[in-house]
């Protein structure tokens, strides 16, 4: 497991990634639901690194739930 402490707001992080906060929230929710990450406050824990780095079959930012 890897835990990251972010010193950015969700709005700032979304802007750096070229998206909007609502989309970033949906992506985080999906990754959390799939057991790949855990979020607590400003900490993001990567639970399944190998799954996060495998080539994506779909774009997280383009797919509609």
The first five atom37 places (N, CA, C, CB, O) and aatype in JSON, in Angstrom:
{
  "aatype": [20, 20, 20, 20, 20, 20, 20, 20, 20, 20, 20, 20, 20, 20, 20, 20, 20, 20, 20, 20, 20, 20, 20, 20, 20, 20, 20, 20, 20, 20, 20, 20, 20, 20, 20, 20, 20, 20, 20, 20, 20, 20, 20, 20, 20, 20, 20, 20, 20, 20, 20, 20, 20, 20, 20, 20, 20, 20, 20, 20, 20, 20, 20, 20, 20],
  "atom_mask": [
    [1, 1, 1, 1, 1],
    [1, 1, 1, 1, 1],
    [1, 1, 1, 1, 1],
    [1, 1, 1, 1, 1],
    [1, 1, 1, 1, 1],
    [1, 1, 1, 1, 1],
    [1, 1, 1, 1, 1],
    [1, 1, 1, 1, 1],
    [1, 1, 1, 1, 1],
    [1, 1, 1, 1, 1],
    [1, 1, 1, 1, 1],
    [1, 1, 1, 1, 1],
    [1, 1, 1, 1, 1],
    [1, 1, 1, 1, 1],
    [1, 1, 1, 1, 1],
    [1, 1, 1, 1, 1],
    [1, 1, 1, 1, 1],
    [1, 1, 1, 1, 1],
    [1, 1, 1, 1, 1],
    [1, 1, 1, 1, 1],
    [1, 1, 1, 1, 1],
    [1, 1, 1, 1, 1],
    [1, 1, 1, 1, 1],
    [1, 1, 1, 1, 1],
    [1, 1, 1, 1, 1],
    [1, 1, 1, 1, 1],
    [1, 1, 1, 1, 1],
    [1, 1, 1, 1, 1],
    [1, 1, 1, 1, 1],
    [1, 1, 1, 1, 1],
    [1, 1, 1, 1, 1],
    [1, 1, 1, 1, 1],
    [1, 1, 1, 1, 1],
    [1, 1, 1, 1, 1],
    [1, 1, 1, 1, 1],
    [1, 1, 1, 1, 1],
    [1, 1, 1, 1, 1],
    [1, 1, 1, 1, 1],
    [1, 1, 1, 1, 1],
    [1, 1, 1, 1, 1],
    [1, 1, 1, 1, 1],
    [1, 1, 1, 1, 1],
    [1, 1, 1, 1, 1],
    [1, 1, 1, 1, 1],
    [1, 1, 1, 1, 1],
    [1, 1, 1, 1, 1],
    [1, 1, 1, 1, 1],
    [1, 1, 1, 1, 1],
    [1, 1, 1, 1, 1],
    [1, 1, 1, 1, 1],
    [1, 1, 1, 1, 1],
    [1, 1, 1, 1, 1],
    [1, 1, 1, 1, 1],
    [1, 1, 1, 1, 1],
    [1, 1, 1, 1, 1],
    [1, 1, 1, 1, 1],
    [1, 1, 1, 1, 1],
    [1, 1, 1, 1, 1],
    [1, 1, 1, 1, 1],
    [1, 1, 1, 1, 1],
    [1, 1, 1, 1, 1],
    [1, 1, 1, 1, 1],
    [1, 1, 1, 1, 1],
    [1, 1, 1, 1, 1],
    [1, 1, 1, 1, 1]
  ],
  "atom_positions": [
    [[0.84, -1.18, 0.0], [0.0, 0.0, 0.0], [0.88, 1.24, 0.0], [-0.95, 0.0, 1.21], [1.96, 1.28, 0.59]],
    [[0.39, 2.24, -0.68], [1.06, 3.53, -0.74], [0.05, 4.59, -0.32], [1.65, 3.83, -2.17], [-1.06, 4.62, -0.85]],
    [[0.41, 5.45, 0.62], [-0.48, 6.51, 1.04], [0.11, 7.85, 0.63], [-0.72, 6.47, 2.57], [1.28, 8.14, 0.89]],
    [[-0.72, 8.66, -0.01], [-0.33, 9.99, -0.46], [-1.07, 11.03, 0.34], [-0.6, 10.16, -1.97], [-2.28, 10.92, 0.53]],
    [[-0.37, 12.04, 0.82], [-0.99, 13.18, 1.49], [-1.02, 14.32, 0.49], [-0.21, 13.59, 2.81], [0.03, 14.8, 0.06]],
    [[-2.21, 14.75, 0.11], [-2.35, 15.81, -0.88], [-2.54, 17.16, -0.21], [-3.52, 15.52, -1.81], [-3.35, 17.31, 0.7]],
    [[-1.77, 18.14, -0.67], [-1.9, 19.51, -0.17], [-2.67, 20.37, -1.15], [-0.51, 20.1, 0.1], [-2.49, 21.59, -1.2]],
    [[-3.53, 19.74, -1.94], [-4.32, 20.44, -2.94], [-5.8, 20.25, -2.64], [-3.99, 19.94, -4.36], [-6.2, 19.25, -2.04]],
    [[-6.59, 21.21, -3.06], [-8.04, 21.01, -2.98], [-8.45, 20.12, -4.15], [-8.81, 22.37, -2.99], [-7.69, 19.93, -5.1]],
    [[-9.66, 19.59, -4.07], [-10.17, 18.79, -5.18], [-10.24, 19.62, -6.47], [-11.57, 18.22, -4.84], [-9.97, 19.11, -7.55]],
    [[-10.58, 20.88, -6.33], [-10.65, 21.78, -7.49], [-9.26, 21.96, -8.12], [-11.23, 23.14, -7.08], [-9.12, 21.92, -9.34]],
    [[-8.25, 22.14, -7.28], [-6.89, 22.31, -7.79], [-6.39, 21.03, -8.46], [-5.95, 22.71, -6.65], [-5.78, 21.08, -9.53]],
    [[-6.65, 19.89, -7.83], [-6.22, 18.61, -8.41], [-6.92, 18.36, -9.74], [-6.49, 17.46, -7.43], [-6.28, 17.93, -10.7]],
    [[-8.21, 18.61, -9.79], [-8.95, 18.42, -11.03], [-8.38, 19.3, -12.14], [-10.45, 18.74, -10.82], [-8.21, 18.84, -13.27]],
    [[-8.07, 20.55, -11.82], [-7.5, 21.46, -12.82], [-6.16, 20.95, -13.33], [-7.35, 22.86, -12.23], [-5.88, 21.03, -14.52]],
    [[-5.33, 20.44, -12.43], [-4.04, 19.88, -12.84], [-4.2, 18.68, -13.76], [-3.22, 19.48, -11.61], [-3.37, 18.45, -14.64]],
    [[-5.28, 17.92, -13.55], [-5.54, 16.73, -14.37], [-6.35, 17.04, -15.62], [-6.26, 15.69, -13.55], [-6.62, 16.15, -16.43]],
    [[-6.75, 18.3, -15.77], [-7.5, 18.71, -16.95], [-8.95, 18.28, -16.94], [-6.85, 18.16, -18.16], [-9.53, 17.99, -17.99]],
    [[-9.54, 18.24, -15.75], [-10.95, 17.86, -15.63], [-11.64, 18.8, -14.64], [-11.1, 16.37, -15.18], [-11.06, 19.82, -14.26]],
    [[-12.84, 18.46, -14.24], [-13.57, 19.27, -13.27], [-13.75, 18.47, -11.98], [-14.95, 19.72, -13.85], [-13.69, 17.24, -12.0]],
    [[-13.98, 19.16, -10.87], [-14.09, 18.46, -9.58], [-15.17, 17.37, -9.55], [-14.38, 19.45, -8.5], [-14.96, 16.32, -8.93]],
    [[-16.3, 17.59, -10.21], [-17.36, 16.59, -10.21], [-16.91, 15.28, -10.87], [-18.6, 17.13, -10.93], [-17.22, 14.19, -10.39]],
    [[-16.19, 15.42, -11.97], [-15.68, 14.22, -12.66], [-14.64, 13.52, -11.8], [-15.07, 14.58, -14.03], [-14.64, 12.29, -11.7]],
    [[-13.77, 14.29, -11.18], [-12.76, 13.71, -10.3], [-13.42, 12.96, -9.15], [-11.82, 14.81, -9.75], [-12.97, 11.88, -8.77]],
    [[-14.49, 13.52, -8.6], [-15.23, 12.85, -7.52], [-15.81, 11.52, -7.99], [-16.35, 13.75, -6.99], [-15.75, 10.53, -7.26]],
    [[-16.36, 11.5, -9.2], [-16.92, 10.25, -9.74], [-15.83, 9.2, -9.94], [-17.64, 10.51, -11.08], [-16.02, 8.02, -9.66]],
    [[-14.68, 9.64, -10.43], [-13.57, 8.71, -10.64], [-13.09, 8.17, -9.3], [-12.4, 9.4, -11.39], [-12.89, 6.96, -9.16]],
    [[-12.9, 9.05, -8.31], [-12.49, 8.6, -6.99], [-13.51, 7.63, -6.39], [-12.28, 9.79, -6.06], [-13.14, 6.62, -5.79]],
    [[-14.79, 7.93, -6.55], [-15.84, 7.06, -6.02], [-15.77, 5.68, -6.67], [-17.23, 7.68, -6.24], [-15.91, 4.66, -6.0]],
    [[-15.57, 5.66, -7.97], [-15.5, 4.37, -8.68], [-14.27, 3.57, -8.26], [-15.49, 4.59, -10.19], [-14.36, 2.36, -8.04]],
    [[-13.13, 4.24, -8.16], [-11.91, 3.56, -7.73], [-12.04, 3.04, -6.31], [-10.7, 4.5, -7.84], [-11.52, 1.97, -5.98]],
    [[-12.74, 3.79, -5.46], [-12.98, 3.35, -4.09], [-13.92, 2.15, -4.07], [-13.56, 4.51, -3.25], [-13.69, 1.18, -3.35]],
    [[-14.97, 2.22, -4.86], [-15.95, 1.13, -4.95], [-15.29, -0.17, -5.42], [-17.09, 1.51, -5.9], [-15.64, -1.26, -4.96]],
    [[-14.35, -0.04, -6.33], [-13.65, -1.22, -6.86], [-12.53, -1.7, -5.96], [-13.1, -0.91, -8.23], [-11.86, -2.68, -6.27]],
    [[-12.32, -1.02, -4.83], [-11.31, -1.45, -3.87], [-9.88, -1.13, -4.29], [-11.44, -2.91, -3.65], [-8.94, -1.75, -3.8]],
    [[-9.72, -0.18, -5.19], [-8.39, 0.15, -5.68], [-7.73, 1.25, -4.85], [-8.46, 0.58, -7.12], [-6.51, 1.29, -4.73]],
    [[-8.55, 2.14, -4.29], [-8.03, 3.2, -3.44], [-8.93, 3.37, -2.22], [-7.91, 4.53, -4.22], [-10.06, 2.88, -2.19]],
    [[-8.41, 4.08, -1.23], [-9.18, 4.47, -0.05], [-8.86, 5.94, 0.21], [-8.83, 3.56, 1.21], [-7.7, 6.35, 0.15]],
    [[-9.88, 6.72, 0.49], [-9.68, 8.15, 0.72], [-10.18, 8.51, 2.11], [-10.4, 8.99, -0.36], [-11.3, 8.17, 2.49]],
    [[-9.34, 9.21, 2.85], [-9.69, 9.71, 4.18], [-9.12, 11.12, 4.29], [-9.13, 8.77, 5.34], [-7.91, 11.31, 4.43]],
    [[-10.0, 12.11, 4.23], [-9.55, 13.49, 4.28], [-8.67, 13.81, 3.09], [-8.8, 13.78, 5.59], [-9.09, 13.63, 1.95]],
    [[-7.46, 14.26, 3.35], [-6.53, 14.59, 2.27], [-5.59, 13.44, 1.94], [-5.73, 15.82, 2.63], [-4.64, 13.62, 1.18]],
    [[-5.83, 12.27, 2.52], [-4.99, 11.09, 2.26], [-5.66, 10.14, 1.28], [-4.7, 10.35, 3.57], [-6.83, 9.81, 1.41]],
    [[-4.89, 9.72, 0.29], [-5.35, 8.71, -0.65], [-4.41, 7.52, -0.52], [-5.38, 9.26, -2.13], [-3.2, 7.65, -0.7]],
    [[-4.97, 6.36, -0.2], [-4.18, 5.14, -0.1], [-4.45, 4.28, -1.32], [-4.51, 4.36, 1.21], [-5.59, 3.96, -1.64]],
    [[-3.38, 3.93, -1.98], [-3.47, 3.05, -3.15], [-3.42, 1.62, -2.63], [-2.33, 3.33, -4.2], [-2.41, 1.18, -2.09]],
    [[-4.52, 0.91, -2.81], [-4.65, -0.45, -2.28], [-4.23, -1.51, -3.28], [-6.08, -0.7, -1.84], [-3.67, -2.54, -2.9]],
    [[-4.49, -1.28, -4.54], [-4.19, -2.25, -5.6], [-3.4, -1.57, -6.72], [-5.5, -2.87, -6.16], [-3.95, -1.27, -7.78]],
    [[-2.11, -1.33, -6.48], [-1.28, -0.6, -7.43], [-1.25, -1.27, -8.79], [0.12, -0.48, -6.89], [-1.32, -0.59, -9.81]],
    [[-1.15, -2.58, -8.82], [-1.04, -3.29, -10.09], [-2.28, -3.09, -10.96], [-0.83, -4.78, -9.84], [-2.17, -3.04, -12.19]],
    [[-3.44, -2.97, -10.34], [-4.66, -2.73, -11.09], [-4.74, -1.3, -11.6], [-5.88, -3.04, -10.24], [-5.31, -1.04, -12.66]],
    [[-4.17, -0.37, -10.86], [-4.2, 1.03, -11.28], [-3.25, 1.3, -12.45], [-3.83, 1.93, -10.12], [-3.52, 2.19, -13.27]],
    [[-2.16, 0.55, -12.54], [-1.17, 0.83, -13.59], [-1.37, 0.01, -14.85], [0.21, 0.59, -13.06], [-0.7, 0.25, -15.85]],
    [[-2.28, -0.96, -14.82], [-2.53, -1.74, -16.04], [-3.2, -0.86, -17.08], [-3.4, -3.0, -15.74], [-3.91, 0.08, -16.73]],
    [[-2.99, -1.15, -18.35], [-3.64, -0.32, -19.38], [-5.16, -0.32, -19.22], [-3.25, -0.81, -20.78], [-5.77, -1.37, -19.04]],
    [[-5.73, 0.85, -19.29], [-7.18, 0.98, -19.13], [-7.89, 0.55, -20.41], [-7.56, 2.43, -18.76], [-7.43, 0.84, -21.51]],
    [[-9.01, -0.14, -20.25], [-9.83, -0.52, -21.4], [-10.74, 0.62, -21.81], [-10.66, -1.78, -21.09], [-11.15, 0.71, -22.97]],
    [[-11.05, 1.47, -20.86], [-11.89, 2.65, -21.14], [-11.28, 3.84, -20.43], [-13.37, 2.42, -20.7], [-10.5, 3.67, -19.49]],
    [[-11.63, 5.01, -20.86], [-11.15, 6.21, -20.21], [-12.02, 6.49, -18.97], [-11.18, 7.42, -21.19], [-13.24, 6.52, -19.07]],
    [[-11.4, 6.7, -17.83], [-12.12, 7.01, -16.61], [-12.85, 8.34, -16.75], [-11.18, 7.05, -15.42], [-13.9, 8.53, -16.15]],
    [[-12.3, 9.24, -17.54], [-12.86, 10.58, -17.62], [-13.96, 10.68, -18.69], [-11.77, 11.58, -17.91], [-14.74, 11.63, -18.67]],
    [[-14.02, 9.74, -19.6], [-15.01, 9.8, -20.67], [-16.21, 8.89, -20.44], [-14.36, 9.45, -21.96], [-17.29, 9.15, -20.96]],
    [[-16.02, 7.84, -19.67], [-17.09, 6.85, -19.48], [-18.19, 7.41, -18.59], [-16.53, 5.56, -18.87], [-17.92, 8.07, -17.59]],
    [[-19.41, 7.15, -18.96], [-20.54, 7.56, -18.13], [-21.01, 6.35, -17.32], [-21.7, 8.14, -19.0], [-21.15, 5.25, -17.86]],
    [[-21.25, 6.56, -16.03], [-21.66, 5.43, -15.17], [-23.01, 4.86, -15.55], [-21.71, 5.87, -13.72], [-23.48, 3.91, -14.91]]
  ]
}
